[in-house]
Amino acid sequence: MRGGNCEQRLVVNFAFGEEQLLLRATTRRFLDEQHALARVRAALEADETFNADIWREGAKLGWTAMLVPPELDGGSVTDQPLVDLVGIAEELGRVLSPGPFVPTNIVADAITTYGSDAQRKELPGIASGDQVAAWCLTEDGSADLSAVGVEATRTTSGFRLDGLASSVHGATIPGLLLVTARLADGGGIAHFLVRQPAVGISSRLLVGLDLTRRLAEVRFDGTTVSGDSLLGRPDQSVDLTEQGLAIATVLQAAEGVGASDHLVDATVQYAKDRMQFGRPIGSFQAIKHRLADLHITLEGMRAATYYAALAVDDKFDDATEAVTVAGSYVSDAFAYICGEALQLHGGIGFTWEHDIHLFVRRAKVNQVMYGDGSWHRERLCRVLEQDTPVEVP
């Protein structure tokens, strides 16, 4: 993918390059052979759906290395690492991969961009898949910083963390936590790198709608951390949060695109195979129209996601707008496609044995992870207001 300015117009090529296509094909082949949806289903009732061996093998394909510098055992396929990750995310979305792909890459990017030399030593472990990471953001699981539930109090040796973060993906696995906290002295928001397990940190598995992922509530009860655990300078905390949410929005949207693409293909095939009144139901005009609407919606999701990834990678002036558009549209569109696929499959789609309900569950949770549609639309309105000059009569 490339974006450029030609004759004062933005010209965007949404086609993946050869290296990116090879990466996607390799990832799909690996998932089909080692981690297909049938294997994900087999672990639905287990305490943990994460498979460390699969994660390490995926890391060898670059799942966790794209946002890590080459000198720290990382590296991307092209000079657009987020675009490279979008291709991987789509393939992971097709099989509803349970691994903490999104939060691990958020933390990897945050350390790469804002970490000290000592903190950046964590990156080789992330790139190799030996270490996972999670983002403890807010108390209610939203993306609104007013809901940050962890408080950081300065001590003589560093900070004490108290409070909780909810709906944390990846926190059930021992690893690295990026903790967003509110400074008790009124200094605003700060971010800390904390390794778990540790004294004063406890996690409680949340029983949620999405059966394929494990989310947790993480509580900090007098957890002491050194001053060296502070990630970035105080004046960088807002930028760090914004960058993390941008990456989260793009990668989650890409997973939704991959899942939706799989569902649309499966629904079209079902419409060809399912016979009613002596003919395939796909031959009925009403069904054709609904299938066409699914394709239109899917292409809109894909365009919004790809452009957001390009805008962030290439630092377009409208990157914030692009991310909010993807965040406000894609998760809701994913849920719409799931609902239509469920209806078009008829009775079989409502059974436990069919996979559709797993996609519906994932879509409904994605609608509220890292900011729901209304939150992103509000942000988009605020950005547009700032960019629009006000004429004074």
N, C-alpha and C positions, 0 to 999 in steps of 0.2 A: 504494500500500500504506500502511496505517496501523495503528499499534498503540496501544491505550489501555487504561485501567483502568476497568471498569464494574462497580459493585456488588462490588468487591474481587475481581473476576475479570479476567484478561487477555483482552481481545477483540481479535482480529487479523483485519484484512481483507486477504486475499492478492490482491485484484484490483488490477491496474495502472490508473492514472488515464489520462485522455484524452491528456495530453501524453506520458506514458510509452509508451502504445500507438502514438502517432504516431511517436515516436522509433524504436521497434522496427520498425514497418512501413517507415519510410524506410531504416533500416539494412539490412533484408532485401532491399528492392528494389535498393539500391545493390550489395549483395553478389551478388545474382542476375545483375545486368547486368555488373558489373565484376570480380568476384572469386569466381566460383563455384568449386566443388570441382574442376571440370575444369581450371581455370587453375592451381589449386594443384598438381594432379597433374603438369601440364606442367613444373613447376620442381623436381620431386622429386630429380633427379640433378644439379641445379645446385649450385655452391658455396654459394649463398645463396638462400633462398626468400623473403626479405623484399623487398617491393616498395615503394619509397619513395613513389612517386606515389599508390598506393592508400592508403598510410598517411596522407599529407597530406590526401587527400580524406576519409578516415574521420575525421580530426581535425576537419574542418569540421562533421561530424555530432556531435561531442562525445565521441569515443572517448577522448581524452586530456585533456579540459578539465573534467570533472565535479568533480574533487577540487582544482582550482585556483581561487583566489578570483577573483571578477569583476573586481576592480581590476587583476589581472595577466593579463587576457585569457582567463580561464576562466569557469566558471559551469555550474550544473547545471539540468536541466529543472524539478526540484522542490526542496524543501528536504531531500530525501533522496538525496544524490548517489550513494551506494553502491547503493541500490535502482535508481536510473536506470542505473547501470553494469551491473547484473545483466541487465537486458533486452538491452543491447548484447552482453554476453558470451554470452548464449544464442544470439544470431544468429551471432556469430563461431564458436561451437562447432559449429554446423550445417555449416559449410563447412571446419572444421579450419583456421581462419586461422593462418598461420605467424607473424604479427607479434607483437612483445613487448608485447602489450596488458596482461597482468597485471603484469610488473615495472615498466613505465613508470608505471602508475597507483600502484603501491606507492611509487615514488620521488617522484612528484608529491605524494602525501599526506604523506610524511615531510618534504619540504621545506616544504610549506604549514604543517605543524604545528610543526616544530622548527627550521626554517631561520632564519638571520639575514637581515637586509635584503639583504645582498649575495648570499646564496645564493638568496633568493627571486627574484632577477633571472633565474634559469634557467627559471622557470616559464612565461613567455610562449612560449619556444621549444618547451617540451614540449606546451603546449596547442595550438600551431599545427601540431604534427606535424613541425616542422623538426628536432627533436632527440628521440632515443629514449633510454631509460634501462634499466639492468640492475642487479640486486642480486647482489653477490658475497657470499654468505652463509657457506657452510661448505666444508671441504675435500672432504668425501665427498658433497656435494649434498643432505644431509639438512637437517632443521630443528633439529637438536640443537645448541645453542650450545657444547657441549663439543667439537664437531667443527670449530669455527672454526679455519681454517688460516692466517690472515694475522696477523702480529704487527706491532704499531705501537710503534716505539721513539722516545722523545722526543729531539729535537735542539735546537740553539740557535735554529733558525728555524722549527721545526714538528715534523714526524714523518717517520720513514722506515718504509716498508711493505715487509715481506718475507713470502713464503709464497704459497699458492695457494687459489683457490676453484674448485670444480668444478660442472658442470651448470648453468652460468649462461646463462639465456635472454636473448638480445639483446646479448651481449657481442661477437658477431662484427660488429656494426655500430658505426662510430665514434659516440660519444655520451657520456653521463654514467653513471658507475658509483657506486652506493652500496656502499661497502666496509665490511663488518663485520669488525672486527679485535680482537684481544686485546692490551691494553696490556702492554708488556714489564715495566713497573715494578709489576705486580700490581694495577693500578687497575681491572681488570675489562674489560668490553666497551665499545668505542667505535665510532662510525660516521663515515665520511669520504665526502665528495663529491669524486670524482676524474674529470677529463675524460680520455678516451682519443681518439686515441693519445697516449702520453706516454712519456718515457724511463723505462725500467725496467718497463714493462708489456708483456707478450706474451700472446697468446691462441692456443690450439690447438683447432681444430674437433674435436669429439668425434663419432665415428661411433656413433649411437645407434639405438634401436629405432624411435623416432618419425621417420619420413621427412619429415614436413611442417614440423618445426621444427628450428632449428639451435641446439644447445647447445655451450658452449665451456668449456675449462679456462683460467682466467685466472691468470697468474703475476706476482707482484710481486717484483722483484729490486732492492732498494735504491731503490725509488721514493720520491722526496722530495716532500712536500706541506707547504704552509704550515699554520700553526695555524688559519687561517681556514677550512680545509677541514673541520674538525671539526663534525659536525652535531649540534646539541643539547648540553645540558650532560651531564656524566658521570652525574648522578643520573637522567637521562631515557633512558638507553640501553636499559634493560629495557623500558620502556613503548614506545619506538620499535620495538623488535623485535617485541613482542607485537602492536602495531597493524599492522605490516607483514605479519605472518603471518596476522592475521585477515582483512585485505583480500585477501591471496593465496588463502587458503582459500575465501573466499566467491566470488571471481571465477573461480577454477579450477573450483569446484563448478558455477557457473552455466554455464560452457562445457561441462561434462560433461552438464548437463541438456539443453542445446540439442542436443548431439551425440546423446544418447540418444533425444530426442524424434524427431529425424530418422530414426534407425535403427528405432525402433518403427514409425513410419509406413511406412517402406520395407518392413519385414518383413511387416506386415499386408497391404500391397498385393501383395507377392510371394505370400503365402498365398492370396490371392484369384485370382491369375493362374495359378499353377502347378497344372497338372492331373495327377492321378494316379488310375488306375483309373476314368477317366471323370468325375472330379469334382475341384473345387478342394481342395487339401490343407487349406485353412483350414476346410473343413467337417468335418474329422475331429475328434473330441472331444479327443484328446490334444493336437493342435495348438492347439485353442481354449484349453485350460487353460494352455498355455505362453504364449500371447499375452496371456491375462488376467494371468498373473504378471508379464509385462513391464510392463503398464500399471500394476499395483499398485506395482511397484518404482519406476517413473518418477515416480509421484505422490509417493511417499515422498521421493525425491531432491528434487523440486521444493519440497515443504513444508519440508524441512530447510534448503535453500538460501535460500528466501525469508525464513524466520524468522530465520536467521542475519544476513542483510542488514539486516532491520528492527531486530534487536537491537543491531547495531553502530551503525547510523545514529541510532537513537533512544536509545542508551545505556541499554538495559535492564539491570537488575541481573544477569540471567542471560546476558549477551552472551557471556561466555567459554564457558559451557556450550553455548550455541547454536552457536558456531563449532566447537567440538570435536565436537559431534554431526554437523555437516555434514562436517567433515574425516574423521571415522571411518566415515561411511556412504556418502557420495556417490561417492567415487572407486572404492570396491569395487563399488558397485552399477552404476556405469558399465561397469566391466570385465565384470560378470555379464551385463548387457544385450548387450554386444558379443559375448560368447561364445554366448549363446542365439541372437542374430541370425545368427551364422555357422553354427550348427548347423541352424537352420530354413531357411536358404537352400540347404542341401545342397552339392553339389559346386561349383556356380558361385561360392559364397561363398569358396571356398578359392583362387580364381584371382587372379592379379595384376591382371587387367583389372577385377575388381569392386572397389568402394570399401571393402568391409567391413574388409579387413585394415588399412587406414589408420586406421580408428576403433579397431580392436583395439590397434594400436601406440600410439596416443595415450592410450588408457585405461590401458595397462600402465605407461606413463611417469608419467601423472598419479597413479598409486597410490603413487609414492615422492617426488613433487615436493611441497615445502613440508610435509613430514611424512606418513608413511604411516599407515594405519588404526590400527595398534597404538600408534604414537606419540601420536595424538590420543586414543585410548581411555585411555592411561595418564594423559594430562593431564586428561581428564574425571574419572577416578577421584580424582586428587589434588584437583581443585577441589571435588568433592562431599564428600570427606573434610574439607576445610577448612570447608565450609558446614554440616556435620552436627555438632551439639553432642554431646559425649561425656558420658554420664551416669556420675557417680562414685557407686559403691554406698556 
